[in-house]
Amino acid sequence: MRAAILTSTLTCPTCGHVQAFEMPTDACQYFLECRGCSVVLRPKAGDCCVFCSYGDVPCPPIQQGENCCKG
């Protein structure tokens, strides 16, 4: 199995601000405040986290074919 990519570039759907973030490997990122317009990003319906919804790379568990947000 390939190593997961740990950096994802998010694009705010409100203002278009683009920024790279390091993704957590041990938790889902449900909320993230845009540094461009201060809107709080939340996952789209059916997505597990903001990286899967707005990033160019999905979260590490999804990359590995696992269920995200185990618990």
TORDREN-590563 format. One record per residue: residue number from 0; residue in three letters; x, y, z of N, C-alpha, C in turn. Coordinates in nm, 4 decimals. Example, Ala and Ser with C-alpha at 12.3 -4.5 7.8 and 13.67 -1.06 7.14 Angstrom:
<atoms>
(0; "ALA"; (1.3190; -0.5690; 0.7800); (1.2300; -0.4500; 0.7800); (1.3200; -0.3300; 0.7800))
(1; "SER"; (1.2850; -0.2250; 0.7080); (1.3670; -0.1060; 0.7140); (1.2900; 0.0030; 0.7870))
</atoms>
This chain:
<atoms>
(0; "MET"; (0.0842; -0.1176; 0.0000); (0.0000; 0.0000; 0.0000); (0.0889; 0.1241; 0.0000))
(1; "ARG"; (0.0520; 0.2214; -0.0796); (0.1302; 0.3448; -0.0896); (0.1073; 0.4325; 0.0328))
(2; "ALA"; (0.2074; 0.5116; 0.0648); (0.1950; 0.6065; 0.1755); (0.0952; 0.7155; 0.1390))
(3; "ALA"; (0.0195; 0.7582; 0.2365); (-0.0802; 0.8622; 0.2137); (-0.0117; 0.9979; 0.1950))
(4; "ILE"; (-0.0703; 1.0791; 0.1092); (-0.0279; 1.2178; 0.0933); (-0.0880; 1.2943; 0.2103))
(5; "LEU"; (-0.0080; 1.3724; 0.2800); (-0.0548; 1.4379; 0.4020); (-0.0837; 1.5869; 0.3868))
(6; "THR"; (-0.0645; 1.6414; 0.2674); (-0.0934; 1.7823; 0.2434); (-0.2026; 1.7933; 0.1377))
(7; "SER"; (-0.3001; 1.8776; 0.1666); (-0.4087; 1.9016; 0.0726); (-0.4278; 2.0520; 0.0586))
(8; "THR"; (-0.4536; 2.0969; -0.0626); (-0.4784; 2.2384; -0.0880); (-0.6289; 2.2600; -0.0948))
(9; "LEU"; (-0.6805; 2.3384; -0.0005); (-0.8232; 2.3662; 0.0062); (-0.8550; 2.4957; -0.0653))
(10; "THR"; (-0.9697; 2.4970; -0.1324); (-1.0205; 2.6173; -0.1981); (-1.1539; 2.6512; -0.1346))
(11; "CYS"; (-1.1636; 2.7699; -0.0776); (-1.2879; 2.8130; -0.0135); (-1.3956; 2.8331; -0.1202))
(12; "PRO"; (-1.5121; 2.7714; -0.1011); (-1.6193; 2.7887; -0.2001); (-1.6843; 2.9267; -0.1942))
(13; "THR"; (-1.6598; 2.9998; -0.0875); (-1.7205; 3.1319; -0.0713); (-1.6376; 3.2416; -0.1365))
(14; "CYS"; (-1.5064; 3.2442; -0.1058); (-1.4226; 3.3549; -0.1553); (-1.3126; 3.3114; -0.2517))
(15; "GLY"; (-1.2910; 3.1803; -0.2654); (-1.1892; 3.1315; -0.3576); (-1.0489; 3.1284; -0.3009))
(16; "HIS"; (-1.0332; 3.1643; -0.1730); (-0.9010; 3.1602; -0.1092); (-0.8456; 3.0182; -0.1160))
(17; "VAL"; (-0.7182; 3.0068; -0.1504); (-0.6527; 2.8766; -0.1644); (-0.5379; 2.8697; -0.0645))
(18; "GLN"; (-0.5329; 2.7578; 0.0088); (-0.4253; 2.7408; 0.1066); (-0.3997; 2.5923; 0.1292))
(19; "ALA"; (-0.2729; 2.5586; 0.1459); (-0.2338; 2.4198; 0.1737); (-0.2365; 2.3961; 0.3238))
(20; "PHE"; (-0.2830; 2.2782; 0.3618); (-0.2902; 2.2373; 0.5014); (-0.2350; 2.0966; 0.5153))
(21; "GLU"; (-0.1731; 2.0697; 0.6292); (-0.1342; 1.9334; 0.6616); (-0.2553; 1.8664; 0.7262))
(22; "MET"; (-0.2901; 1.7482; 0.6753); (-0.4075; 1.6780; 0.7243); (-0.3732; 1.5925; 0.8455))
(23; "PRO"; (-0.4634; 1.5882; 0.9434); (-0.4411; 1.4990; 1.0560); (-0.4570; 1.3541; 1.0101))
(24; "THR"; (-0.3823; 1.2648; 1.0707); (-0.3942; 1.1229; 1.0357); (-0.4754; 1.0469; 1.1394))
(25; "ASP"; (-0.5062; 1.1121; 1.2514); (-0.5740; 1.0433; 1.3605); (-0.7115; 1.1000; 1.3930))
(26; "ALA"; (-0.7629; 1.1917; 1.3117); (-0.8932; 1.2517; 1.3371); (-0.9459; 1.3153; 1.2096))
(27; "CYS"; (-1.0784; 1.3285; 1.2032); (-1.1405; 1.3990; 1.0913); (-1.1412; 1.5481; 1.1198))
(28; "GLN"; (-1.1306; 1.6268; 1.0161); (-1.1363; 1.7722; 1.0287); (-1.2761; 1.8136; 0.9834))
(29; "TYR"; (-1.3670; 1.8313; 1.0801); (-1.5057; 1.8643; 1.0477); (-1.5251; 2.0123; 1.0176))
(30; "PHE"; (-1.4460; 2.0970; 1.0810); (-1.4604; 2.2411; 1.0654); (-1.3239; 2.3027; 1.0386))
(31; "LEU"; (-1.3231; 2.4054; 0.9546); (-1.1992; 2.4774; 0.9275); (-1.2379; 2.6192; 0.8874))
(32; "GLU"; (-1.1812; 2.7184; 0.9543); (-1.2113; 2.8574; 0.9225); (-1.1242; 2.9034; 0.8067))
(33; "CYS"; (-1.1869; 2.9583; 0.7043); (-1.1144; 3.0127; 0.5903); (-1.0347; 3.1341; 0.6357))
(34; "ARG"; (-0.9097; 3.1384; 0.5998); (-0.8247; 3.2510; 0.6381); (-0.8438; 3.3700; 0.5444))
(35; "GLY"; (-0.9227; 3.3504; 0.4401); (-0.9512; 3.4604; 0.3480); (-1.0742; 3.5398; 0.3869))
(36; "CYS"; (-1.1828; 3.4690; 0.4234); (-1.3091; 3.5384; 0.4516); (-1.3701; 3.5022; 0.5868))
(37; "SER"; (-1.3063; 3.4135; 0.6610); (-1.3488; 3.3719; 0.7956); (-1.4738; 3.2853; 0.7993))
(38; "VAL"; (-1.5253; 3.2421; 0.6850); (-1.6383; 3.1492; 0.6860); (-1.5876; 3.0155; 0.7408))
(39; "VAL"; (-1.6737; 2.9454; 0.8143); (-1.6365; 2.8150; 0.8681); (-1.6795; 2.7077; 0.7683))
(40; "LEU"; (-1.5813; 2.6392; 0.7119); (-1.6091; 2.5322; 0.6163); (-1.6519; 2.4077; 0.6917))
(41; "ARG"; (-1.7509; 2.3391; 0.6373); (-1.8003; 2.2123; 0.6906); (-1.8067; 2.1143; 0.5745))
(42; "PRO"; (-1.7969; 1.9844; 0.6022); (-1.8035; 1.8872; 0.4917); (-1.9369; 1.8951; 0.4173))
(43; "LYS"; (-1.9307; 1.8703; 0.2880); (-2.0530; 1.8581; 0.2081); (-2.1231; 1.7285; 0.2483))
(44; "ALA"; (-2.2523; 1.7205; 0.2223); (-2.3293; 1.6003; 0.2519); (-2.2644; 1.4791; 0.1853))
(45; "GLY"; (-2.2414; 1.3746; 0.2624); (-2.1816; 1.2529; 0.2096); (-2.0304; 1.2475; 0.2220))
(46; "ASP"; (-1.9664; 1.3593; 0.2531); (-1.8213; 1.3625; 0.2732); (-1.7907; 1.3546; 0.4217))
(47; "CYS"; (-1.6743; 1.2998; 0.4545); (-1.6385; 1.2808; 0.5951); (-1.5681; 1.4004; 0.6559))
(48; "CYS"; (-1.5064; 1.4863; 0.5736); (-1.4289; 1.5967; 0.6298); (-1.4123; 1.7079; 0.5256))
(49; "VAL"; (-1.3595; 1.8207; 0.5706); (-1.3419; 1.9353; 0.4800); (-1.2405; 1.9063; 0.3699))
(50; "PHE"; (-1.1437; 1.8187; 0.3961); (-1.0442; 1.7864; 0.2928); (-1.1080; 1.7077; 0.1787))
(51; "CYS"; (-1.2006; 1.6186; 0.2119); (-1.2699; 1.5425; 0.1067); (-1.3655; 1.6318; 0.0267))
(52; "SER"; (-1.4157; 1.7362; 0.0902); (-1.5093; 1.8260; 0.0219); (-1.4409; 1.9358; -0.0585))
(53; "TYR"; (-1.3356; 1.9961; -0.0052); (-1.2793; 2.1164; -0.0669); (-1.1316; 2.1055; -0.1029))
(54; "GLY"; (-1.0689; 1.9938; -0.0717); (-0.9267; 1.9793; -0.0976); (-0.8974; 1.9120; -0.2307))
(55; "ASP"; (-0.7735; 1.9262; -0.2753); (-0.7310; 1.8592; -0.3983); (-0.6852; 1.7170; -0.3709))
(56; "VAL"; (-0.6721; 1.6799; -0.2426); (-0.6348; 1.5442; -0.2015); (-0.7291; 1.5051; -0.0884))
(57; "PRO"; (-0.7947; 1.3893; -0.0961); (-0.8822; 1.3467; 0.0126); (-0.8016; 1.3098; 0.1366))
(58; "CYS"; (-0.8699; 1.2951; 0.2490); (-0.8035; 1.2649; 0.3758); (-0.7307; 1.1295; 0.3707))
(59; "PRO"; (-0.6295; 1.1104; 0.4570); (-0.5497; 0.9876; 0.4544); (-0.6291; 0.8573; 0.4633))
(60; "PRO"; (-0.7294; 0.8445; 0.5513); (-0.8036; 0.7176; 0.5536); (-0.8737; 0.6859; 0.4208))
(61; "ILE"; (-0.9302; 0.7860; 0.3581); (-0.9976; 0.7649; 0.2295); (-0.8950; 0.7271; 0.1231))
(62; "GLN"; (-0.7778; 0.7895; 0.1249); (-0.6716; 0.7533; 0.0304); (-0.6329; 0.6067; 0.0435))
(63; "GLN"; (-0.6367; 0.5563; 0.1668); (-0.5965; 0.4184; 0.1940); (-0.7112; 0.3195; 0.1762))
(64; "GLY"; (-0.8286; 0.3692; 0.1359); (-0.9424; 0.2822; 0.1135); (-1.0100; 0.2377; 0.2416))
(65; "GLU"; (-0.9902; 0.3144; 0.3477); (-1.0486; 0.2815; 0.4774); (-1.1690; 0.3708; 0.5044))
(66; "ASN"; (-1.2446; 0.3323; 0.6065); (-1.3558; 0.4135; 0.6509); (-1.3015; 0.5267; 0.7358))
(67; "CYS"; (-1.3297; 0.6480; 0.6972); (-1.2833; 0.7643; 0.7739); (-1.3683; 0.7779; 0.8999))
(68; "CYS"; (-1.3155; 0.8418; 0.9994); (-1.3885; 0.8721; 1.1226); (-1.4318; 0.7465; 1.1960))
(69; "LYS"; (-1.3433; 0.6513; 1.2051); (-1.3741; 0.5270; 1.2775); (-1.4099; 0.5603; 1.4203))
(70; "GLY"; (-1.4961; 0.4803; 1.4743); (-1.5262; 0.5038; 1.6138); (-1.6520; 0.4387; 1.6577))
</atoms>
